[in-house]
Amino acid sequence: MALLFAVSTTWAGESELERRVRILEQRLSSRALMEMMQQVTQLQQEVQALRGQVETLENALKRAREGQKRQYLDLDGRLRRLEGRAPAPAAEGGDTASAAPPPVPADAAVAAPSPAGSVEKADASPQPAAALAPPSEKAKRHYRKAYNQLQAGHFDAAITAFTRFLQHYPRTTLSANAYYWLGEAYYVKRDFKAAREAFRQVVERYPSSLKVPDAQLKLGYVAYEQGRWKDARGILENVIRRFPNTHAAGLAANRLARMKREGKG
């Protein structure tokens, strides 16, 4: 009997120990499971936050692309009109056909620079000019490359290409055009200080160029963007007075009307 009691006690002791071990294991298992679930929840929240950031960035990128596309379509329309080609597609998002390189301008004279600060408002007659050289085939290729970059909306590349062209070919019949398109590229990028300088070069250095009315117009636009209302009005009125019945004069009149509606100038 004593032996049986001892054995029963031992079995009972082992059973209690096993039960306690099982309870402890269950508790540990439940705690680990809860911690794991908390980690999963935290990860899900972080993923959702990252998705929100990605969506925000995607929307911002989409808006930036749409804005650049509108700028390109607007610029492409101006390029086509000013170079005498058909107008750009009116519908936003339409494909824009690649245009032929711009022709060599008919102007063939360059004047000595007039005094700084006098270009935007002066009505002075062009000064005596020196002959410009026809561009070489190499110069034409460089100009065409820069112009194609501009048409494609690669404004930084166009600025670099036109700047290099002007460094190597400052006195050709394409130089005034190069300065003008350089100004357009800066204008689209809203670097109005650099755009103003480029347009001034057209008016100062190449007064016989066919680009002068448009460059003078853009000087008025730049003054408008810079908040120089009085200067803008004077420049635009000068465009109408000096170049009547031209496309530039019509655009100048439109901008003056807009300024009047806005109460500027």
Secondary structure, DSSP 8 states (H G I E B T S, - for coil): -HHHHHHHHHHHHHHHHHHHHHHHHHHHHHHHHHHHHHHHHHHHHHHHHHHHHHHHHHHHHHHHHHHHHHHHHHHHHHHHHHTT-----SSTT------------S--EEE----TT-TTT-------EEE-B---HHHHHHHHHHHHHHHTT-HHHHHHHHHHHHHH-TTBTTHHHHHHHHHHHHHHTT-HHHHHHHHHHHHHH-TTSTTHHHHHHHHHHHHHHTT-HHHHHHHHHHHHHHSTTSHHHHHHHHHHHHHHHHT--
